[in-house]
Each structure stands twice: as structure tokens, then as C-alpha cells.
Amino acid sequence: MDILIVSLASVLAGLVDSIVGGGGLVLVPALFATFPAAAPATLFGTNKSASIWGTTFATIQYSRRVRMNWRVLLPAAAATLAGSFFGAWVLTQVDPAFLRRLLPAVLLAVLIYTVLKKNLGHTHAPPYARGRETALACFIGAVIGWYDGFFGPGAGSFFIFLFVRVLGYDFLHASASAKFLNVSANFAALVLFALKGHVWWQIGLTMAVANVIGSLIGTRLALKHGAGFVRHVFIIVVSALILKTGYDAFLR
């Protein structure tokens, strides 16, 4: 029954994550509720062992239908990988508690900006030459990768927002690009968790299959309905993240 519960949560997490990120908002609480006696690091590692597969399949699906600028994304993915490793290392040295109260405010600012800028992310029009776009994408990858390794919640949504706001992508292209960078960040975290023995591989494999199913459904919805649909889901997920992180920071 426990595996069934977390597998169903993994389907929903894969669906949400493939569109705008934030799948951890669904799956991580489900893991903690189902296995309350487990070490947190083990639950986070098991989550990564499932979510990386859904994100990978989402990237493949997007790449078949959306033009992916690999000359920009490959260096950015390398920067994300390095940033995530560094963030995970910093986590072993510093308590991330200070970010708990800061995160809801940052997410609220992202939400307000997105809602007020009604045309934000509707048109795909990158304004920069390839060299500058690559440099900016690498900077975004390194910073959000570090955040993902150090703390994590909302990293996929931050990737999407910055690709839209800074690089001029529409929400569909931003979501597709973010998935590829998410794979790098998840891989770095998964390696670290695995080396420390914090992954339940059998449960993770079952959840991975479920996550891929949800991911394929979510990707098809995003490709079918386009940037406007992704924008609406982005607003819903960020709103949910604000409520969840605000509760964790101030009420728990």
C-alpha cells in the first residue's frame, strides 16, 4: 500500500514537474507522510532517483517538438551541474534555515511580476547574440543549480521565470529548456545521495516508472496547449509553493 501511495504521488509529481517544475511539492511531502521514520536524506535521495527519469523523458519529448538551442543549453547544463555540486557541498557546511523565511517572499515577487506582466512569456523572442545568451544562461544555471543543491524548493520554477524574463523565451521554450537543466541538477544531487547510501533503489525504480507516465502526460498537455497554458500552470504552482513554503517557514 505504501508503494502504491507514493507511486500515485509520483505520477502527479511527474505531470506537474514536466510542465512548470515543482513536482517535489507533491512527492516529497508524500514520502515524508508515508515513511515518517526514514532519514530525510534518504527520502530526498529516493525522490531524486525517481524525478530524474521523468525530467529526462520530458526533455526528450520537448526536444522533438520545440526548438532547443543546444549551443546555449549544453554549457548552461554544465554550469548547473557544477553549481548543484557546490550547493550540496555548502549544505554540509551551513544550515539553510535562513532561506526558509526568505523563499516565500521571493516566490511572491515572482508571482506578482508574472501576473502584472500579462504578455510576459507569450512570445519567443530571445534578444541577445548567442555568446551573450550563453553567458547569461550559464549564470542562471550556476546560480539556480547552486540553490537546487543547497535548498531546492521551486528551482524549476525559478529556471522558467529567469529564462522568460532574462532571455526572452516564451513559457513553452522556457519550460523545455528548464527541463534539460533540471536533469543536470538532479543528476548531481542523486550522485551525492547515492554515494552516501541515501537512496532506496527498489522503491525509487517503481516511482520512476510512475513519474515517467506523469511526465509524458504533462508534456503532451504543454505541447498541445502552448505557452499560455504553461503560464497559467506556472502561476498555480508558484502560488502553491508560496503557501507551502510560507507554512513551513512561519507556522510549522
Order of alpha helices (4+ residues) and beta strands (2+ residues): alpha-alpha-alpha-alpha-alpha-alpha-alpha-alpha-alpha
